[in-house]
Amino acid sequence: MIIVNEYSFRMVEHTLFNVLLRTLNPRLDSVSRVTIRNDCMKLFTSKKRKLKELLRYVGKLCLTTDLWTSNQTIGYMCLTVHFMDMDWKLQKRLISFCGLPPPHTGLAIADAILQCLIERGIENKVCTVTMDNASANDVAIRNLKDNFSLKGNLYFDGRIFHVRCCAHILNLMVQDGLDEIRNIVENVRESVKYFKMSPARLHKFAEIVRQLQLPTSRRLILDVPIRWNSTYKMLDSALFLKKCFQDMQKRIQTIDGCHLVMIGKRLKKFASFWRSFQKLHSHFQVRNIQLQIYLCLRYGKLNKC
């Protein structure tokens, strides 16, 4: 429960939490946050050992990795392995989610990946690596290829070693297209912010939705600018609620700071075109890993690749 729900270890020392536990079981002994932390670390160590044992019997595997920076500007790197089990079923396991101190250079990324692979004893089993198209990742791939080549572990002369993330390529394409309607997107975003920052405005907007007999399940969505698919959902929702925006504009047009959208035919056509990219993005999320397995099978049997 502590791990799954990301509770603080200190929770086990809360008075009311202990009252609840004793109500359920009067004989239950209290535990300290130190004890629960040690138990969680023991569970982590046990799972890590079992995963290492599982990977011992895997012939070849594909690796995907990505970097992420938190709101606290702390860099993290995630590593996932994909492989076929003895029953020829595609499996995936998260093998590392670790901090990566700056600078995030290609050499630093390559060193962090190699360290993780060596710790788990799979440095000689990597067939392909999927990364996005950042320049630092290209440098990391070159360093990894050189390292594997020196040890004789670079398969197919490195022709399929670097699998570029299809979803990231798609993202670059859509972001380029977004420049054509950047002012419209900003207008919609500011309009949604305007309503969401005030409970009174949001309540009035919901009232108009009911008056127009529109489905109440469709709500205002504020996007994450760096994630184009969330921008698509924001625009799609705004198009659906177009009449509500028009009604609200009549009511509050004199209020300073209001950025009510003027949704025209251009956005409607773009959203229709964009819908195809959204479907393609969902398809890539599933197929990108299958592509790695296909490449491995294409150039040789899986147990020999």
CORLINSUL-V763913 format. One record per run of one state. SS is the DSSP state (a for helix, b for strand, c for the rest). FROM is the first residue (numbers start at 1). LEN is the number of residues. If there is no record, write none. Layout:
ss: [SS/SS]
from: [FROM/FROM]
len: [LEN/LEN]
This chain:
ss: [c/a/c/a/c/a/c/b/c/b/c/b/c/a/c/b/c/a/c/a/c/b/c/a/c/a/c/a/c/a/c/a/c]
from: [1/9/14/15/25/33/57/61/70/75/85/90/100/106/120/126/132/135/151/155/159/162/165/166/197/199/212/228/241/242/253/265/299]
len: [8/5/1/10/8/24/4/9/5/10/5/10/6/14/6/6/3/16/4/4/3/3/1/31/2/13/16/13/1/11/12/34/7]
